[in-house]
Amino acid sequence: MDKMNNTYFPDNKYYEAQPTWYLIDAKNKNVGRIATAIARILIGKNKSSYTPYINTKNHVIITNSKYVIMSSGDEKIYFRNSRRPGGLKKESFNQLKLRLPNRIIEHAVKGMLPKNRLGRILFNNLKVYSGDYHPHSAQTPIEYKLDKIK
Amino acid sequence: MTRVKRGNVAIKRRKKILRLAKGYRGSHSKLFRIANQQVMKALKYAYTGRKLKKRNFRSLWIIRINAALRQKKLKYNSFISMLKKQNIGLNRKVISQLAVIDNETFDWLIEKVKK
Protein backbone atom coordinates (compact mmCIF):
# COMPACT_ATOMS: atom_id res chain seq x y z
CA MET A 1 0.00 0.00 0.00
CA ASP A 2 2.82 2.35 0.86
CA LYS A 3 4.50 1.61 -2.45
CA MET A 4 1.80 3.57 -4.25
CA ASN A 5 1.59 6.35 -1.69
CA ASN A 6 5.25 7.32 -1.64
CA THR A 7 6.71 8.55 -4.91
CA TYR A 8 9.10 5.98 -6.27
CA PHE A 9 12.77 6.92 -6.18
CA PRO A 10 15.24 4.37 -7.52
CA ASP A 11 18.55 3.63 -5.85
CA ASN A 12 21.54 5.73 -6.90
CA LYS A 13 23.04 2.62 -8.44
CA TYR A 14 19.79 1.38 -9.97
CA TYR A 15 20.85 1.87 -13.56
CA GLU A 16 24.43 0.63 -13.20
CA ALA A 17 23.41 -2.93 -13.92
CA GLN A 18 21.25 -2.10 -16.93
CA PRO A 19 22.63 0.60 -19.21
CA THR A 20 20.67 1.07 -22.43
CA TRP A 21 22.37 1.90 -25.70
CA TYR A 22 20.57 3.66 -28.56
CA LEU A 23 21.73 4.04 -32.15
CA ILE A 24 20.71 7.05 -34.24
CA ASP A 25 21.67 7.65 -37.85
CA ALA A 26 22.34 11.33 -38.48
CA LYS A 27 22.37 11.10 -42.26
CA ASN A 28 20.43 14.00 -43.83
CA LYS A 29 18.94 15.05 -40.51
CA ASN A 30 18.78 18.59 -39.19
CA VAL A 31 21.32 19.22 -36.43
CA GLY A 32 19.04 20.92 -33.94
CA ARG A 33 16.25 18.45 -34.39
CA ILE A 34 18.35 15.39 -33.63
CA ALA A 35 20.20 17.21 -30.87
CA THR A 36 16.99 17.80 -28.91
CA ALA A 37 16.04 14.14 -29.22
CA ILE A 38 19.54 13.06 -28.16
CA ALA A 39 19.60 15.36 -25.15
CA ARG A 40 16.20 14.09 -24.08
CA ILE A 41 17.40 10.49 -24.19
CA LEU A 42 20.67 11.22 -22.40
CA ILE A 43 18.86 13.00 -19.57
CA GLY A 44 16.62 9.94 -19.25
CA LYS A 45 13.28 11.50 -20.04
CA ASN A 46 12.23 8.53 -22.16
CA LYS A 47 12.05 6.26 -19.14
CA SER A 48 9.13 6.36 -16.72
CA SER A 49 11.49 5.94 -13.75
CA TYR A 50 13.22 9.23 -14.58
CA THR A 51 14.87 10.87 -11.57
CA PRO A 52 16.52 14.26 -12.00
CA TYR A 53 19.64 13.57 -9.96
CA ILE A 54 20.52 10.11 -11.25
CA ASN A 55 22.50 9.18 -14.35
CA THR A 56 20.06 6.91 -16.16
CA LYS A 57 22.90 5.38 -18.18
CA ASN A 58 21.25 5.99 -21.53
CA HIS A 59 24.08 5.87 -24.04
CA VAL A 60 23.55 7.26 -27.53
CA ILE A 61 25.63 6.34 -30.58
CA ILE A 62 25.45 8.68 -33.59
CA THR A 63 26.63 7.46 -36.97
CA ASN A 64 27.13 9.34 -40.24
CA SER A 65 27.71 12.65 -38.48
CA LYS A 66 29.47 14.04 -41.54
CA TYR A 67 26.21 13.97 -43.52
CA VAL A 68 24.27 16.08 -41.07
CA ILE A 69 22.34 19.09 -42.46
CA MET A 70 21.70 22.66 -41.45
CA SER A 71 19.60 24.84 -43.72
CA SER A 72 21.72 27.95 -43.11
CA GLY A 73 24.94 26.01 -43.48
CA ASP A 74 27.28 28.80 -44.61
CA GLU A 75 25.75 31.39 -42.29
CA LYS A 76 26.04 29.43 -39.02
CA ILE A 77 29.35 30.35 -37.39
CA TYR A 78 31.14 28.42 -34.65
CA PHE A 79 33.35 30.61 -32.47
CA ARG A 80 36.26 29.73 -30.24
CA ASN A 81 38.69 31.92 -28.39
CA SER A 82 42.24 31.31 -27.28
CA ARG A 83 41.93 34.01 -24.57
CA ARG A 84 44.80 35.96 -26.12
CA PRO A 85 44.23 39.34 -27.72
CA GLY A 86 42.93 38.89 -31.24
CA GLY A 87 42.34 35.21 -30.55
CA LEU A 88 38.76 34.93 -31.78
CA LYS A 89 38.49 32.19 -34.39
CA LYS A 90 35.48 31.70 -36.59
CA GLU A 91 34.44 28.71 -38.62
CA SER A 92 31.27 28.20 -40.60
CA PHE A 93 29.17 25.06 -40.35
CA ASN A 94 30.33 23.84 -43.76
CA GLN A 95 33.99 24.37 -42.93
CA LEU A 96 33.69 22.61 -39.57
CA LYS A 97 31.85 19.73 -41.21
CA LEU A 98 34.90 19.13 -43.41
CA ARG A 99 37.39 19.49 -40.58
CA LEU A 100 35.76 17.89 -37.50
CA PRO A 101 32.22 16.67 -38.26
CA ASN A 102 31.72 15.10 -34.83
CA ARG A 103 32.10 18.43 -33.12
CA ILE A 104 28.93 19.81 -34.69
CA ILE A 105 26.63 17.34 -33.03
CA GLU A 106 28.64 17.35 -29.81
CA HIS A 107 28.47 21.14 -29.63
CA ALA A 108 24.74 21.13 -30.25
CA VAL A 109 23.98 18.45 -27.67
CA LYS A 110 26.27 19.96 -25.04
CA GLY A 111 24.31 23.20 -25.28
CA MET A 112 21.08 21.29 -24.63
CA LEU A 113 22.24 19.27 -21.66
CA PRO A 114 21.99 20.76 -18.15
CA LYS A 115 25.05 22.78 -17.21
CA ASN A 116 25.97 21.05 -13.97
CA ARG A 117 27.97 18.09 -12.71
CA LEU A 118 25.43 15.56 -13.91
CA GLY A 119 25.11 17.27 -17.28
CA ARG A 120 28.85 17.02 -17.83
CA ILE A 121 28.79 13.31 -16.97
CA LEU A 122 25.83 12.72 -19.29
CA PHE A 123 27.79 14.20 -22.17
CA ASN A 124 30.24 11.30 -21.85
CA ASN A 125 27.42 8.92 -22.68
CA LEU A 126 27.23 10.36 -26.19
CA LYS A 127 29.39 8.68 -28.82
CA VAL A 128 29.58 10.30 -32.25
CA TYR A 129 31.10 8.72 -35.34
CA SER A 130 31.46 10.31 -38.74
CA GLY A 131 30.84 7.19 -40.80
CA ASP A 132 28.69 4.08 -40.66
CA TYR A 133 31.01 2.12 -38.41
CA HIS A 134 30.81 2.19 -34.62
CA PRO A 135 32.78 -0.06 -32.26
CA HIS A 136 29.90 -0.69 -29.84
CA SER A 137 28.26 -3.74 -31.37
CA ALA A 138 28.94 -5.63 -28.11
CA GLN A 139 26.51 -3.33 -26.33
CA THR A 140 23.71 -4.31 -28.79
CA PRO A 141 22.35 -0.81 -29.31
CA ILE A 142 18.67 -0.36 -30.05
CA GLU A 143 17.77 1.55 -33.19
CA TYR A 144 15.97 4.74 -32.14
CA LYS A 145 13.44 6.21 -34.55
CA LEU A 146 13.00 9.98 -34.50
CA ASP A 147 9.27 10.03 -35.24
CA LYS A 148 7.03 12.84 -34.15
CA ILE A 149 3.96 11.84 -32.21
CA LYS A 150 0.85 13.51 -33.58
CA MET B 1 7.87 48.68 42.36
CA THR B 2 8.94 45.48 44.04
CA ARG B 3 12.32 44.14 43.17
CA VAL B 4 12.21 41.69 40.22
CA LYS B 5 15.09 39.39 39.38
CA ARG B 6 15.31 38.31 35.75
CA GLY B 7 15.61 34.65 36.66
CA ASN B 8 15.99 32.11 33.86
CA VAL B 9 13.68 33.72 31.32
CA ALA B 10 16.44 34.77 28.96
CA ILE B 11 18.25 31.43 29.21
CA LYS B 12 15.11 29.54 28.29
CA ARG B 13 14.54 31.75 25.22
CA ARG B 14 18.11 31.26 24.04
CA LYS B 15 18.18 27.53 24.72
CA LYS B 16 15.06 27.15 22.60
CA ILE B 17 16.90 28.58 19.62
CA LEU B 18 20.14 26.68 20.32
CA ARG B 19 18.21 23.42 20.34
CA LEU B 20 17.09 24.15 16.78
CA ALA B 21 20.68 24.85 15.80
CA LYS B 22 21.99 21.38 16.62
CA GLY B 23 24.45 20.05 14.07
CA TYR B 24 25.53 23.40 12.69
CA ARG B 25 29.20 23.97 12.16
CA GLY B 26 31.41 25.73 14.69
CA SER B 27 30.00 28.56 16.73
CA HIS B 28 26.78 28.41 14.68
CA SER B 29 25.57 25.71 17.06
CA LYS B 30 27.13 27.02 20.26
CA LEU B 31 26.84 30.79 20.47
CA PHE B 32 23.37 32.23 20.67
CA ARG B 33 23.86 35.43 18.73
CA ILE B 34 25.33 33.66 15.73
CA ALA B 35 23.06 30.63 16.00
CA ASN B 36 20.04 32.91 16.06
CA GLN B 37 20.84 34.26 12.61
CA GLN B 38 21.37 30.79 11.19
CA VAL B 39 18.15 29.46 12.71
CA MET B 40 16.20 32.38 11.25
CA LYS B 41 17.64 31.55 7.82
CA ALA B 42 16.88 27.87 8.29
CA LEU B 43 13.26 28.51 9.22
CA LYS B 44 12.87 30.81 6.22
CA TYR B 45 14.26 28.11 3.88
CA ALA B 46 12.01 25.51 5.50
CA TYR B 47 8.98 27.72 4.83
CA THR B 48 9.77 28.28 1.16
CA GLY B 49 10.92 24.66 0.85
CA ARG B 50 7.52 23.36 1.90
CA LYS B 51 5.97 25.31 -0.95
CA LEU B 52 8.65 24.35 -3.48
CA LYS B 53 8.29 20.68 -2.56
CA LYS B 54 4.72 20.63 -3.86
CA ARG B 55 5.77 22.20 -7.17
CA ASN B 56 8.80 19.97 -7.65
CA PHE B 57 6.97 16.73 -7.04
CA ARG B 58 4.20 17.65 -9.44
CA SER B 59 6.74 18.48 -12.11
CA LEU B 60 8.48 15.13 -11.54
CA TRP B 61 5.19 13.24 -11.85
CA ILE B 62 4.37 15.05 -15.09
CA ILE B 63 7.77 14.21 -16.60
CA ARG B 64 7.37 10.56 -15.66
CA ILE B 65 3.83 10.34 -17.06
CA ASN B 66 4.98 11.99 -20.29
CA ALA B 67 7.88 9.53 -20.62
CA ALA B 68 5.60 6.54 -20.09
CA LEU B 69 3.00 7.86 -22.51
CA ARG B 70 5.45 8.62 -25.28
CA GLN B 71 6.50 4.98 -25.26
CA LYS B 72 2.88 4.30 -26.28
CA LYS B 73 2.78 7.05 -28.91
CA LEU B 74 0.69 9.40 -26.77
CA LYS B 75 1.42 12.84 -25.42
CA TYR B 76 0.84 14.22 -21.93
CA ASN B 77 -1.27 17.16 -23.11
CA SER B 78 -3.74 15.09 -25.13
CA PHE B 79 -3.86 12.44 -22.39
CA ILE B 80 -4.84 14.99 -19.74
CA SER B 81 -7.53 16.50 -21.97
CA MET B 82 -8.95 13.01 -22.59
CA LEU B 83 -8.95 12.34 -18.82
CA LYS B 84 -10.84 15.52 -18.12
CA LYS B 85 -13.39 14.83 -20.84
CA GLN B 86 -14.12 11.42 -19.36
CA ASN B 87 -14.24 12.89 -15.85
CA ILE B 88 -11.50 10.60 -14.51
CA GLY B 89 -10.26 12.24 -11.35
CA LEU B 90 -6.94 10.46 -10.88
CA ASN B 91 -4.16 12.81 -9.89
CA ARG B 92 -0.70 12.93 -11.43
CA LYS B 93 0.96 11.28 -8.46
CA VAL B 94 -1.18 8.17 -8.77
CA ILE B 95 -0.82 7.97 -12.54
CA SER B 96 2.96 8.34 -12.39
CA GLN B 97 3.17 5.66 -9.70
CA LEU B 98 1.07 3.34 -11.89
CA ALA B 99 3.44 3.97 -14.77
CA VAL B 100 6.42 2.96 -12.67
CA ILE B 101 5.05 0.23 -10.42
CA ASP B 102 1.92 -1.23 -12.01
CA ASN B 103 2.33 -1.34 -15.77
CA GLU B 104 -0.79 -3.40 -16.46
CA THR B 105 -3.11 -0.96 -14.74
CA PHE B 106 -1.41 1.90 -16.58
CA ASP B 107 -2.01 0.20 -19.93
CA TRP B 108 -5.63 -0.44 -18.96
CA LEU B 109 -6.01 3.25 -18.07
CA ILE B 110 -4.65 4.30 -21.46
CA GLU B 111 -7.06 1.98 -23.27
CA LYS B 112 -9.98 3.28 -21.22
CA VAL B 113 -9.05 6.87 -21.94
CA LYS B 114 -8.52 6.42 -25.66
CA LYS B 115 -12.16 5.47 -26.28
Interface residues (C-beta under 8 A of the other chain):
Chain A: K3 M4 T7 Y8 K45 N46 K47 S48 S49 Y50 T51 P52 I149
Chain B: F57 L60 W61 I63 R64 I65 N66 A67 A68 R70 Q71 K73 L74 K75 K93 V94 S96 Q97 L98 A99 V100 I101 D102
